[in-house]
């Protein structure tokens, strides 16, 4: 932190922009990287998860001919909170760099297989989470951000992605067949089948749970987490029959 602070002071001084203490944090992007053989597979699975409650798409799917930089939906999954100053992004780093004219070829090579997850907190969210009003730059505050980063990222992932291993529909049916019959197993099977049909785990869950009581909903969510089965299924044409959850790929507890 001391080295970073010293270097930052030198850069700002040479650019005649003043001391770091005169700046305030307007947004902080907490991020983590994970290596996986197929980052785009996880982007596709994230899209199939749908848009969770309290969020909306950062880049709605519409043709905006005035937009200079095109949006490649296959490269990223982007959400922002409907009320909080808070957004998340999951993207393939190599594919992002391929569209970056300033990126070096070595950067692109180093990013192969890299999946990046970000939780972006604006000023009001930073103040709320850290219980502070002064967002002036300081090494101490930057260190607090760094210390809290794993917890913030873990919570963001829990907010946006269902836990559990991703299976093909056939593999899911095999998994469920090994479990004793119960109401919750039937409901989970229905949720998974509707997710496969509707292309969105969130939409399927809302449809399924519309007629359930609060306790029934909680019991289903608890059963799904305990089962280790993700409601989002792998496509029929994919070679894989199973893929680890995003929480597992990034090393977050499920």
HELIX and SHEET records of a PDB file:
HELIX    1   1 UNK A    2  UNK A   14  1                                  13    
HELIX    2   2 UNK A   20  UNK A   22  5                                   3    
HELIX    3   3 UNK A   39  UNK A   49  1                                  11    
HELIX    4   4 UNK A   93  UNK A   98  1                                   6    
HELIX    5   5 UNK A  105  UNK A  110  1                                   6    
HELIX    6   6 UNK A  123  UNK A  130  1                                   8    
HELIX    7   7 UNK A  139  UNK A  160  1                                  22    
HELIX    8   8 UNK A  169  UNK A  177  1                                   9    
HELIX    9   9 UNK A  183  UNK A  198  1                                  16    
HELIX   10  10 UNK A  201  UNK A  209  1                                   9    
HELIX   11  11 UNK A  214  UNK A  227  1                                  14    
HELIX   12  12 UNK A  246  UNK A  249  1                                   4    
SHEET    1   A 5 UNK A  27  UNK A  35  0                                        
SHEET    2   A 5 UNK A 114  UNK A 122 -1                                        
SHEET    3   A 5 UNK A  86  UNK A  92 -1                                        
SHEET    4   A 5 UNK A  76  UNK A  81 -1                                        
SHEET    5   A 5 UNK A  55  UNK A  57 -1                                        
SHEET    1   B 3 UNK A 229  UNK A 234  0                                        
SHEET    2   B 3 UNK A 165  UNK A 168  1                                        
SHEET    3   B 3 UNK A 242  UNK A 243 -1                                        
END                                                                             
